Amino acid sequence: MFWADKIRKDIQTTLTKKTEPFVVRDEKTASGRVHVGSLRGVAIHDEIAQLLSQDGTPAIFLYEINDIDPMDDIPSYLDEREYAQHLGKPLKDVPAPDGKSKNFAEQYAHEFMNVIKASGFTPEYYRASELYTRGDMNDVILTALDRADRIRTIYKEVSGSEKPEGWLPIHMICEKCGKVLTTKTLGWDGNEVQYQCMKEGGAGGSRGCGYEGSNSPFNGNATFPWKVEWAAKWAVVGVDIEGAGKDHSTKGGARDVSNHIAREIFGYEPPYDIPYEFFLVGGAKMSSSKGAGDLASDVAALLPVTILRVALLGTRPMRAINFDVRGTTIPALFDRYDEIAEKYWSGAGDDDARLFERVHHSKVPEKYYRMRFSQVAFLSQMPHIDVFAVAAEEHGMELSEMEKAALEERVQYAQLWLNEYAPERYVFKLQSGEISIDLSDAQKRALTMIVEYLQENKQYTGEEFHKQLHAIKTETAIEPKEFFSALYQIFLGRDSGPQAGWFLSVLPQEYVLERLQHALR
């Protein structure tokens, strides 16, 4: 069973159906540009909400833009001197780098929201700051402060984290300098929290103003530590379903701590959990702060929505996704799309066919011809070649309007990938001029036989040329690597390339003959 259908079914049998829709929730802290790995949580939650609703179990997907978390680091692409003064402030109070957006958080939130929309996902958005400033969090703040000792015990019993005596589960926002990372709580009298804004030693290198006083923790004057906040938001928003990265879902991890706080402090049953693995690049977890991973906006611009959805929906949650646009990820995704398309059109009825349905929101197209992406990428680099004519010949008939549009789309995306990201083995340049390679006797015999074949045959398909090359290889008893590396050196100036028979069949015969004869002189 397709992974999302399995989770949907489990939710329907596990959770008690309410009169109002199930609330599915996810969030992202808007601390800078977002890498593509952050789309995984969006995809999983959106897919579950959609499938529940389509199966008669109403559900809404709420997505929180966390704009009240503090700036605890300065992204490498910003001026450190300019933003050092803002370290420790809530992101909503930090100026936007573009000078146009409402604040820092809104600039990067809107960039990511545009990517989410382009990916075909449709959550309803809200801001974390709204929960605090509207007073929605007031009751849970009061409860948490009154039961601070018990929360401190939960931290120790569940995760082994020991909080000092008198610790309070609240971060006050300094009334004077507006920073939150620099404040140290000193006490709680039932109405106000006493605190000091430390001049030195704030998290992330932030520096406070030295102010000491007290203030109400309500209506946006304070924020929770995040594990307490996570549990508090479940209760305030009424969350029924919320997954997270697998690192949070381990025993003693953040989810475990928040589950206990939700039940024991706020009297709220934790949401249905969907742990999921990470996007990886080079085998390592993507990280925005460390520059590991490609930006979501860049990837969204590099792939059609259907192909991006294959990446996001095509792997069950607890399996990692290796994603590297500078490797083979892009052509592999197009090949995967073609594979699941054929499965669906053949009536396979398996998980791959179901994936094809979901990639298209269950509005699947009729069967149509598609040229393989790697082939399109090669042909689009050959200025003398009409890609559409080659496609029609391969298809065996004229392309329909839909097929022409699909091919044009692949040409455009292939060129984008080739110009910016493609590894060297996908980038080709036909050679001209001198050929500086020493041919062995075996190579000369094999190349001579290719020349003879071309002189006797003016027309041939890629398949026919492919079979002829392998017949020559067998007849001359030449080693495959020795044979094909000579061809690639002659035409591409390198030791490897696309399938030789198909590759040579689409080149002008005069050019192929001239290069081979030149090499044999």
C-alpha positions as CSV (number, residue, x, y, z in Angstrom):
1,M,0.0,0.0,0.0
2,F,1.2,3.5,-0.9
3,W,2.8,5.0,2.2
4,A,0.4,7.9,2.5
5,D,-2.7,5.7,2.1
6,K,-1.3,3.5,4.9
7,I,-0.9,6.5,7.3
8,R,-4.3,7.8,6.3
9,K,-5.9,4.5,7.1
10,D,-4.1,4.2,10.4
11,I,-5.1,7.7,11.4
12,Q,-8.8,6.9,10.6
13,T,-8.7,3.8,12.8
14,T,-6.5,5.3,15.6
15,L,-7.9,8.8,16.2
16,T,-11.4,9.5,17.4
17,K,-13.2,11.5,14.7
18,K,-14.2,14.9,15.9
19,T,-17.1,17.1,14.7
20,E,-14.6,19.7,13.4
21,P,-11.8,18.8,10.8
22,F,-8.7,17.1,11.9
23,V,-5.9,19.7,12.3
24,V,-2.6,18.8,10.6
25,R,0.2,21.1,11.5
26,D,3.8,21.8,10.5
27,E,6.1,24.8,11.0
28,K,9.3,26.5,9.8
29,T,11.4,29.1,11.5
30,A,12.0,31.9,9.0
31,S,15.7,32.4,9.9
32,G,17.0,32.6,6.3
33,R,16.8,31.0,2.9
34,V,15.4,27.5,3.1
35,H,17.0,24.4,1.6
36,V,14.9,21.9,-0.4
37,G,15.0,19.4,2.5
38,S,12.5,21.6,4.3
39,L,9.9,20.7,1.7
40,R,9.7,17.1,3.0
41,G,7.6,18.0,6.0
42,V,5.3,20.2,3.9
43,A,4.8,17.3,1.4
44,I,4.1,14.7,4.0
45,H,1.6,16.8,6.0
46,D,-0.1,18.2,2.9
47,E,-0.5,14.7,1.4
48,I,-2.0,13.3,4.5
49,A,-4.5,16.2,4.9
50,Q,-5.6,15.9,1.3
51,L,-6.1,12.1,1.4
52,L,-8.0,12.3,4.7
53,S,-10.4,14.9,3.2
54,Q,-10.8,13.0,-0.1
55,D,-11.7,9.9,1.9
56,G,-14.4,11.6,3.9
57,T,-12.4,12.6,6.9
58,P,-12.3,16.4,6.8
59,A,-8.8,17.8,7.6
60,I,-7.0,21.1,7.3
61,F,-3.3,21.7,7.0
62,L,-2.0,24.6,9.1
63,Y,1.5,25.8,8.5
64,E,3.2,28.1,11.0
65,I,5.8,30.6,10.1
66,N,7.8,30.9,13.3
67,D,8.7,34.6,13.3
68,I,9.2,35.1,17.0
69,D,12.2,32.7,17.4
70,P,15.3,34.8,18.0
71,M,18.1,35.4,15.5
72,D,20.8,33.2,16.9
73,D,23.1,33.1,13.9
74,I,23.8,35.3,10.9
75,P,23.5,33.6,7.6
76,S,26.8,33.6,5.6
77,Y,25.2,35.6,2.7
78,L,24.5,38.6,5.0
79,D,26.8,41.3,6.3
80,E,27.8,40.2,9.8
81,R,28.7,43.7,10.8
82,E,25.2,45.0,9.9
83,Y,23.3,42.1,11.6
84,A,25.5,41.5,14.7
85,Q,23.5,44.2,16.5
86,H,20.3,42.2,15.9
87,L,21.5,38.9,17.3
88,G,19.1,37.8,20.1
89,K,16.0,39.7,18.8
90,P,12.9,37.9,17.6
91,L,13.1,37.5,13.8
92,K,10.0,39.7,13.4
93,D,11.9,42.6,14.9
94,V,15.0,42.2,12.7
95,P,15.1,44.4,9.5
96,A,14.6,42.7,6.2
97,P,17.8,42.4,4.1
98,D,15.9,43.4,0.9
99,G,14.8,46.7,2.5
100,K,11.2,46.1,1.3
101,S,9.7,43.3,3.3
102,K,7.9,43.9,6.6
103,N,10.8,42.2,8.5
104,F,13.5,39.6,8.3
105,A,11.1,36.7,8.9
106,E,8.6,37.9,6.3
107,Q,11.2,38.2,3.5
108,Y,12.3,34.5,3.9
109,A,8.8,33.2,4.7
110,H,7.4,34.6,1.5
111,E,10.2,33.1,-0.5
112,F,9.5,29.7,0.9
113,M,5.7,30.1,0.7
114,N,6.1,30.8,-3.1
115,V,8.1,27.5,-3.4
116,I,5.4,25.6,-1.5
117,K,2.7,27.0,-3.8
118,A,4.8,26.1,-6.9
119,S,5.2,22.6,-5.6
120,G,1.4,22.1,-5.5
121,F,0.9,22.2,-1.8
122,T,-1.8,24.3,-0.2
123,P,-1.5,24.9,3.6
124,E,-3.2,27.6,5.5
125,Y,-0.6,29.9,7.0
126,Y,-0.3,31.7,10.3
127,R,2.5,33.4,12.3
128,A,3.8,32.3,15.7
129,S,3.9,35.9,16.8
130,E,0.1,36.1,16.3
131,L,-0.5,33.4,18.9
132,Y,1.5,35.3,21.5
133,T,0.4,38.9,20.8
134,R,-3.3,38.0,20.5
135,G,-3.1,36.4,23.9
136,D,-3.8,32.9,22.6
137,M,-0.8,31.6,24.6
138,N,-1.6,33.4,27.8
139,D,-3.3,30.5,29.6
140,V,-0.6,28.0,28.8
141,I,2.1,30.5,29.8
142,L,0.4,30.9,33.2
143,T,0.0,27.2,33.6
144,A,3.7,26.5,32.7
145,L,5.0,29.2,35.1
146,D,2.9,27.9,37.9
147,R,4.1,24.4,37.3
148,A,7.7,25.2,36.5
149,D,9.0,22.7,39.0
150,R,7.1,19.8,37.3
151,I,8.4,20.9,33.9
152,R,11.9,20.9,35.2
153,T,11.4,17.4,36.5
154,I,10.0,16.2,33.2
155,Y,13.2,17.5,31.4
156,K,15.3,15.5,33.9
157,E,13.3,12.3,33.9
158,V,12.7,12.1,30.2
159,S,15.8,13.5,28.6
160,G,18.3,13.7,31.4
161,S,18.6,17.5,31.0
162,E,18.9,19.2,34.4
163,K,17.6,22.7,34.8
164,P,18.9,24.8,37.8
165,E,16.8,25.5,40.8
166,G,14.5,28.4,40.2
167,W,14.6,27.9,36.4
168,L,11.4,29.1,34.6
169,P,10.1,27.8,31.3
170,I,9.9,31.3,29.8
171,H,12.1,33.7,27.8
172,M,11.4,37.3,28.5
173,I,11.8,39.9,25.7
174,C,13.8,42.8,27.2
175,E,11.7,45.9,27.4
176,K,14.7,48.1,26.7
177,C,16.7,46.5,23.9
178,G,14.1,44.0,22.5
179,K,16.3,40.9,22.8
180,V,15.3,37.5,24.1
181,L,18.4,35.5,24.0
182,T,20.1,37.7,26.6
183,T,17.5,37.6,29.3
184,K,17.8,35.6,32.5
185,T,14.7,35.0,34.5
186,L,15.0,35.7,38.3
187,G,11.5,34.9,39.6
188,W,7.8,34.8,39.1
189,D,5.3,36.4,41.5
190,G,2.1,35.2,39.8
191,N,1.7,38.4,37.7
192,E,5.1,39.4,36.4
193,V,8.5,37.7,35.7
194,Q,11.6,39.3,37.2
195,Y,14.5,39.2,34.8
196,Q,17.9,40.6,33.9
197,C,19.2,41.4,30.4
198,M,22.8,40.2,30.4
199,K,25.4,42.4,28.7
200,E,27.6,39.4,27.8
201,G,27.3,35.7,27.2
202,G,24.0,35.6,25.3
203,A,23.3,32.6,23.1
204,G,24.8,32.9,19.6
205,G,27.1,35.6,20.8
206,S,24.3,38.1,21.4
207,R,24.8,40.9,23.8
208,G,22.2,42.6,26.0
209,C,21.8,46.0,27.6
210,G,22.0,45.2,31.3
211,Y,18.5,46.2,32.1
212,E,16.9,44.6,35.2
213,G,13.2,44.7,36.0
214,S,10.0,42.8,35.7
215,N,7.2,42.5,33.2
216,S,4.1,40.6,32.4
217,P,4.9,37.5,30.3
218,F,1.6,37.7,28.4
219,N,0.5,39.2,25.1
220,G,3.8,38.9,23.3
221,N,6.2,40.0,26.1
222,A,7.8,36.5,26.3
223,T,8.2,33.2,24.5
224,F,8.5,29.6,25.6
225,P,11.6,27.4,25.3
226,W,10.9,25.4,22.2
227,K,10.1,22.0,23.7
228,V,7.6,23.6,26.0
229,E,6.4,25.8,23.2
230,W,5.8,22.7,20.9
231,A,3.5,21.1,23.5
232,A,1.8,24.5,24.2
233,K,1.0,25.1,20.5
234,W,-0.5,21.6,20.2
235,A,-3.0,22.5,22.9
236,V,-3.6,26.1,21.7
237,V,-4.0,25.3,18.0
238,G,-5.8,22.0,18.7
239,V,-3.4,19.8,16.7
240,D,-4.3,16.3,15.9
241,I,-1.5,15.2,13.5
242,E,2.0,16.5,13.3
243,G,5.2,14.7,12.3
244,A,8.8,15.8,12.6
245,G,12.3,14.7,11.6
246,K,13.4,11.4,13.1
247,D,16.0,13.0,15.4
248,H,13.2,14.6,17.4
249,S,11.2,11.3,17.7
250,T,13.9,9.3,19.5
251,K,13.4,8.2,23.1
252,G,14.3,11.1,25.3
253,G,14.3,13.4,22.3
254,A,12.4,16.7,21.8
255,R,9.1,14.9,20.9
256,D,9.3,12.7,24.0
257,V,9.8,15.7,26.3
258,S,7.0,17.7,24.6
259,N,4.6,14.7,24.7
260,H,5.1,14.5,28.5
261,I,4.6,18.2,28.9
262,A,1.5,18.2,26.8
263,R,-0.1,15.4,28.8
264,E,1.1,16.3,32.3
265,I,1.1,20.1,32.2
266,F,-1.5,21.1,29.6
267,G,-3.8,18.1,29.8
268,Y,-3.6,17.6,26.0
269,E,-3.1,14.3,24.2
270,P,-0.1,14.7,21.8
271,P,-0.8,14.6,18.1
272,Y,-0.4,11.5,15.9
273,D,3.3,11.4,15.0
274,I,4.8,10.9,11.6
275,P,8.6,10.6,12.0
276,Y,10.5,11.2,8.8
277,E,14.0,10.9,7.5
278,F,16.1,13.7,6.1
279,F,17.0,14.9,2.6
280,L,20.7,14.2,2.3
281,V,23.4,15.7,0.1
282,G,26.6,13.7,-0.2
283,G,25.3,11.4,2.5
284,A,25.0,14.3,5.0
285,K,21.9,16.0,6.4
286,M,21.1,19.3,4.7
287,S,21.7,22.3,6.8
288,S,20.8,25.9,5.9
289,S,23.3,27.4,8.4
290,K,26.2,25.3,7.1
291,G,25.3,25.8,3.5
292,A,24.7,22.1,2.9
293,G,21.9,21.5,0.4
294,D,20.4,23.4,-2.4
295,L,17.9,26.2,-1.9
296,A,14.3,25.2,-2.2
297,S,13.6,28.2,-4.5
298,D,16.5,27.2,-6.8
299,V,15.3,23.5,-7.0
300,A,11.7,24.6,-7.6
301,A,12.9,26.6,-10.6
302,L,14.9,23.7,-11.9
303,L,12.2,21.1,-12.0
304,P,8.6,20.9,-13.3
305,V,6.1,20.5,-10.5
306,T,5.4,16.9,-11.3
307,I,9.0,15.9,-11.1
308,L,9.6,17.8,-7.9
309,R,6.5,16.0,-6.4
310,V,8.1,12.7,-7.5
311,A,11.1,13.5,-5.3
312,L,8.9,14.7,-2.4
313,L,6.2,12.0,-2.4
314,G,8.1,9.1,-4.0
315,T,9.8,7.8,-0.8
316,R,8.2,6.6,2.4
317,P,8.8,9.0,5.3
318,M,11.4,6.9,7.2
319,R,13.7,6.5,4.2
320,A,16.3,9.2,3.5
321,I,16.3,11.0,0.2
322,N,19.7,11.7,-1.4
323,F,19.3,14.9,-3.4
324,D,22.1,16.5,-5.3
325,V,21.4,18.7,-8.3
326,R,25.1,18.6,-9.1
327,G,25.0,14.8,-9.4
328,T,22.6,12.4,-11.1
329,T,19.5,13.4,-9.1
330,I,17.8,15.4,-11.8
331,P,18.0,12.9,-14.7
332,A,17.1,10.1,-12.2
333,L,14.0,11.9,-11.2
334,F,12.8,12.3,-14.8
335,D,13.5,8.6,-15.3
336,R,11.5,7.8,-12.2
337,Y,8.6,9.8,-13.5
338,D,8.7,7.9,-16.8
339,E,8.8,4.6,-14.9
340,I,5.8,5.3,-12.7
341,A,3.9,6.7,-15.7
342,E,4.3,3.5,-17.6
343,K,3.3,1.5,-14.5
344,Y,0.1,3.5,-14.3
345,W,-0.8,3.4,-18.0
346,S,-0.2,-0.4,-18.0
347,G,-2.8,-0.8,-15.3
348,A,-0.2,-2.2,-12.8
349,G,-2.2,-0.9,-9.8
350,D,0.9,-0.9,-7.5
351,D,2.5,1.7,-5.3
352,D,4.3,3.2,-8.3
353,A,1.0,3.7,-10.2
354,R,-0.6,5.2,-7.1
355,L,2.4,7.6,-6.8
356,F,1.8,8.7,-10.4
357,E,-1.8,9.5,-9.4
358,R,-0.7,11.6,-6.4
359,V,2.0,13.4,-8.4
360,H,-0.9,14.6,-10.6
361,H,-3.4,15.1,-7.7
362,S,-5.3,12.2,-9.1
363,K,-5.9,14.0,-12.4
364,V,-3.6,11.9,-14.5
365,P,-2.9,12.6,-18.2
366,E,-3.6,10.2,-21.1
367,K,-0.6,8.2,-22.2
368,Y,1.8,10.3,-24.2
369,Y,5.4,9.9,-25.6
370,R,8.3,11.3,-23.6
371,M,11.9,11.4,-24.7
372,R,14.3,10.4,-21.9
373,F,15.7,13.4,-20.1
374,S,19.4,12.4,-20.5
375,Q,18.8,12.0,-24.2
376,V,17.2,15.4,-24.4
377,A,20.1,16.9,-22.4
378,F,22.5,15.5,-24.9
379,L,20.6,16.5,-28.0
380,S,20.0,20.0,-26.8
381,Q,23.8,20.5,-26.8
382,M,24.1,19.7,-30.5
383,P,23.2,22.9,-32.4
384,H,22.8,21.0,-35.7
385,I,20.2,18.6,-34.4
386,D,16.4,19.2,-34.4
387,V,15.4,17.5,-31.2
388,F,11.7,17.4,-32.3
389,A,12.6,15.7,-35.5
390,V,14.7,13.1,-33.7
391,A,11.8,12.6,-31.2
392,A,9.3,12.1,-34.0
393,E,11.6,9.5,-35.6
394,E,12.0,7.7,-32.3
395,H,8.3,7.8,-31.6
396,G,7.5,6.6,-35.1
397,M,4.9,9.3,-35.8
398,E,4.3,13.0,-35.6
399,L,4.3,14.4,-32.0
400,S,0.9,15.5,-30.7
401,E,0.6,19.1,-29.3
402,M,0.8,17.7,-25.8
403,E,4.0,15.7,-26.7
404,K,5.6,18.7,-28.3
405,A,4.8,20.8,-25.1
406,A,6.3,18.0,-22.9
407,L,9.4,17.8,-25.0
408,E,9.8,21.6,-25.1
409,E,9.5,21.6,-21.3
410,R,12.2,19.0,-21.0
411,V,14.5,20.9,-23.3
412,Q,14.1,24.0,-21.2
413,Y,14.8,22.3,-17.9
414,A,17.7,20.3,-19.4
415,Q,19.3,23.6,-20.5
416,L,18.9,25.1,-17.1
417,W,20.5,22.1,-15.4
418,L,23.3,21.9,-17.9
419,N,24.1,25.6,-17.6
420,E,24.3,25.6,-13.8
421,Y,24.6,22.2,-12.2
422,A,25.2,19.2,-14.4
423,P,28.3,17.1,-13.7
424,E,31.0,16.9,-16.4
425,R,29.9,13.6,-17.8
426,Y,26.6,15.1,-19.0
427,V,28.2,18.1,-20.7
428,F,29.3,17.5,-24.2
429,K,31.0,19.4,-26.9
430,L,31.6,18.0,-30.4
431,Q,35.3,18.1,-31.4
432,S,36.7,19.6,-34.5
433,G,40.3,20.0,-35.8
434,E,43.2,17.8,-35.0
435,I,42.9,14.4,-33.2
436,S,45.8,13.7,-30.9
437,I,45.3,10.1,-29.9
438,D,47.4,7.1,-30.7
439,L,45.3,4.2,-32.0
440,S,46.1,0.6,-31.4
441,D,45.9,-1.9,-34.3
442,A,42.7,-3.3,-32.8
443,Q,41.2,0.2,-32.6
444,K,42.2,0.9,-36.2
445,R,40.5,-2.3,-37.5
446,A,37.3,-1.5,-35.6
447,L,37.2,2.1,-36.8
448,T,37.9,1.0,-40.4
449,M,34.9,-1.3,-40.2
450,I,32.7,1.5,-39.0
451,V,33.8,3.7,-42.0
452,E,32.9,0.8,-44.3
453,Y,29.5,0.4,-42.8
454,L,28.8,4.1,-43.1
455,Q,29.9,4.2,-46.8
456,E,27.5,1.3,-47.5
457,N,24.6,2.6,-45.5
458,K,23.2,6.1,-45.9
459,Q,20.3,5.7,-43.4
460,Y,20.2,3.8,-40.1
461,T,18.5,4.1,-36.8
462,G,20.2,4.4,-33.4
463,E,19.3,0.7,-32.7
464,E,20.7,-0.4,-36.0
465,F,24.0,1.5,-35.4
466,H,24.1,0.1,-31.8
467,K,23.9,-3.5,-33.1
468,Q,26.5,-2.8,-35.8
469,L,29.0,-1.4,-33.3
470,H,28.6,-4.5,-31.1
471,A,29.0,-6.8,-34.1
472,I,32.2,-5.0,-34.9
473,K,33.4,-5.3,-31.3
474,T,32.7,-9.0,-31.4
475,E,34.3,-9.6,-34.8
476,T,37.5,-7.7,-34.0
477,A,37.7,-9.1,-30.4
478,I,38.5,-5.7,-29.1
479,E,38.0,-4.9,-25.5
480,P,34.8,-2.8,-25.0
481,K,36.6,0.0,-23.1
482,E,39.4,0.2,-25.7
483,F,36.8,0.4,-28.5
484,F,34.4,2.9,-27.1
485,S,36.9,5.2,-25.5
486,A,38.5,5.7,-28.9
487,L,35.1,6.8,-30.3
488,Y,34.4,9.1,-27.4
489,Q,37.9,10.7,-27.7
490,I,37.4,11.3,-31.5
491,F,34.1,12.9,-31.2
492,L,33.9,14.3,-27.6
493,G,37.6,14.6,-26.5
494,R,36.9,12.4,-23.5
495,D,36.8,8.7,-22.5
496,S,33.1,8.3,-21.9
497,G,29.8,9.5,-23.2
498,P,26.2,8.6,-24.1
499,Q,25.3,5.2,-25.7
500,A,27.7,5.2,-28.7
501,G,25.3,3.8,-31.4
502,W,22.5,6.2,-30.7
503,F,24.9,9.1,-30.2
504,L,26.6,8.6,-33.6
505,S,23.4,7.9,-35.4
506,V,22.0,11.4,-34.7
507,L,25.2,13.2,-35.9
508,P,25.6,14.2,-39.6
509,Q,27.1,11.3,-41.5
510,E,29.6,13.5,-43.3
511,Y,30.9,14.7,-40.0
512,V,31.2,11.2,-38.5
513,L,33.0,9.9,-41.6
514,E,35.4,12.9,-41.7
515,R,36.3,12.4,-38.0
516,L,36.9,8.7,-38.3
517,Q,38.9,9.0,-41.5
518,H,41.0,11.8,-39.9
519,A,41.7,9.6,-36.9
520,L,42.8,6.7,-39.2
521,R,45.3,8.8,-41.2
